[in-house]
Amino acid sequence: SMIGLVSVRNSNHYGISAYYSEKALSEKMIGIAMTNSYPLVVPTFGKEAVLGTNPFSVAIPGLKKNLILDMATSVVTRGKLEVYDRVERDIPNGWAVDETGRNTTSPRRVLNNFNSRNPGGILPLGGSEEDFGGHKGYGMALLVDLLSAGLSLGRWSAETYSGSQAGVSHFFGCFSLELFGDRSSLIEHLEHIVDGVVSSKKADGHNKIYYHGEKEAMARERAVTSGIDLDQKTKDSLVSLAKKHSLSIPVELLD
């Protein structure tokens, strides 16, 4: 088949967006995946978190390198706030707003508001107001909800995780390059464009421009060959979980 599009409702947290879009690469097809999620994101000029971080990903096959764009439509994810909170660092201005809808640098304040269901939340990609294109990130987040929940008659972000079910909605697409012509010439041309971008002139102090999916591919390679690198706080929390549940603690976590 040449093209497949499907929207999903009544689902649950689906993990890594690229996991699904990447599946198309083994067939040398282009894959698209997106999901709505728990409401953490405030629309431009709003103060109530009604949208999810609503990530989407697109995977495009190449000869030597695949381009895999996988991104949230928010400035950051909740996990990033939790990391900053754990290491007791302020978050940059423009990541999140407090219960009044104004910028805040306190990750704890935002997380507390989430936990007590107060207003406030993470900002769409581009940050607060419209000066840096926050309305564009908001538009993308809404688009993900419309394609996921809208087309499946499912729950949109604000309605997820209410009651006993998560009720998350997704949207998946997959299509063949043969719709557009000869597959191998297209793959070659797609990679030629990516090469043109990454081989362009570098900024002072930088010697590399990355294509999307490159850092992840390098990290995967490293993890497979030499294991996964964890920061100390993560190691500590794994150790305390292991103790709590009487599990044996791997020696690597004890150094």
N, C-alpha and C positions, 0 to 999 in steps of 0.2 A: 504494500500500500504506500501511497505517496505522502499522505498527510493525515495526522490524527490530532483532534482537539477534544479535551474532556474537562469538565468542571466537576468538583467533588464537594459534597456537604456531609455534615455529621461525622467529621473525622476528628483527629487529635493532633497534638504537636508533631510536626513531621521531620524535625531534625534539620539537616543541612540541605539547603535548596539545591546546590550543585550536585548532590548525590543523585537526584532524579534527572536533571538536564544532561548530566554526563553520560547517562545510559544510552543516549542517542548516538554518542560518538563511536561506539563499537560497530554501529551500522553505517558510519560515515554520514549521519544525518544531523540536522540542527535540532537541539532540544531546548525547550522552554519550561520552566517550572516556577510557580509562585504560590504563596499562601497568605491568608490573613492570620491574625494571631491576637492574643490577649491585649486589650486596649491599654496602651502605654504612651501613645503619641497624641499630641495636641495639634489640632489644625491651626493654620496661620490666623492670627488674631483671636484665637480661642484660649481657654484655660482648662478645658475638660479633656482628659485622655479618652478619645473615642475610637481612634484608629490603632491598629497594631503596628509593629515595626515592619510589617508587610514586605518581606524580602522577595526578590525575584532573581532568577538566574537564566542565562542563555549560554549554551555550549555550542561552539562552532568548530568543526574539525579542521585540522591543518595537516601538513605533511610531517614536520618535525615537532610542531607545538600546537596544542589545541588552545583556543581562546575560550576561557570560561569566566564570564562575568557573573559574580554572585554577590549581591548587595542588599542590605536593608534599605528601605526608603526613608529611614530616620537617620539623624546625625550619628547616633550610636545605638547600641542595644542595651538592654537592662543589665546584661552580664558585665559590660564595661563599667557601669556605675557601681556595681557590686565590687569589682576589682579595686576601683578608686577608694571606695568606702573601706575595704579591707586593709589597704595600705595607708589609710588616713590621708589621702591627698584631695585637694580641691579639684573640682572638674572645671574645664575651661568655660568661660562665658559663651553662651550660644548653644550649649548642649541640651539644656533643660530649663523648665520654668517652675516656679513655686506655685502655691495654691492661689496666688493673685494673678498668675499669668505673666509674671515678670521673671527675667533671667535670674538664675541662682547658680552659685558655685559649690553648693553643698550637696554631695551625692546622698548623704544620710537623710536630708530633708525630703528629697524627691522619693527615695525609697520608702520612707515613713508615710508619705502621702499615698503612695501606691497601696501600702499595707492597710492603711485605715480608710482606703477608698475616698480620699479627699481629692479636690481638683489638683491640677499640676501634672507635669509629665515631661517626657522626652520630646524634643523638637524634630520636625521633619527635616530631611536633608536640605542644607542651606541655612538652617538656624532660624532665629526669630525674625519676625516681620518679613519684608519683601526685599530688603537691600541686597542680600546675598542669595536670593532665589529660594527662600523658604517655601514660597507658594508653589514652586515647581516640585519640591519633595512631597509636599502635601498632595499635589495633584497625582503624583505617582502612587502614593499610598492609597489614595481613593480608587485609582484605576485598578490596583491589585484587588481591592475589595469588590469592585464591580464585576471583574472577570471571574473571581473565585466564588463569592457569595451571591452576587447578582445573577450570574448565569446558572447557578445550581439551585436557586430559590433557597439558599442556605442562610445561616446566621452571619451577619456582618460582624466586624471586630468587636464593636461595643456590646454585642449580644453573646459573644463566646464566653465560656466558663461561667455561665450563669445557670444555677441549678446543678443537676447531677452529671450533666454531660459537657464535654469541652465544646462540641459543635463547631469545630474549625472547618473552614472551606479552603479548597485548593483549586488551582487551574494548571493543566499540563498541555503541552503541545509538542509535536514532533513532525518534522517534514523533511522530505528528500530533496537533495540538491538537484536531482534529475528533473525536478519541476522547472529548473532554470537553464538546463543545458548539460554539457558534458561534465560529469562529476569531478574527474581528476583535474581538468583545466580550472574549474571553479575553486577547488581546494588550493591549488597552486596560487591562484589570483588572490584569494582571501589571505593566504599567508604572506604574499608579497606586500599587501597593504599593511599588515601588522609589522612586518620587517621594516617597512618604510618609516613607520612611526617610531619604533624603538631604536632605529639607527640614526634618528635625527640628532641635532646638536644638543649636548647636555648643558645644564645650568652649571655655573661656577660651583665647584665643590662637589659635584656629582659626576659619576662616571658610568651610570647605567639608568636606562628608562625601562621599567618593567611592563610586560603585557599582562593582562588580567588572567590569573590562574598560574602565573609563573612562580610566585613566591610559595603558593600552596603546593605546587608540584615539587619544588625544592624541599619544602618542609616534609612532605610525604616520603621523599627519597631518604632524607636524613633520619626520619623516625623509623623507617623500615630497616635501615642499616645500623643505626646506633642507638635506637630507643627514643622515647619521648622525653623532652626536657621540661621539667616542672619547676615553677617558682617555689620558694620556701613556704609561703603561706598555704599553697595548695598541698604541698607535702604534709604540712602540719595537720591540715584538716582531714586528709586521708588517714593519717596515723590515728587521729582521735576517733574517727569513724570506725576504724579497724578495732581499736580498743573497746569502744562502746558495744560492738557486736561480736567481741571475742574472736576476731579473725587474726590469722598470723600476719605479721607485718613484714613485707619484703625488706631485705637489708638495705636496698637502695634508698629507701625512704628514711632511714635512720641516721644518715650521715649529717 
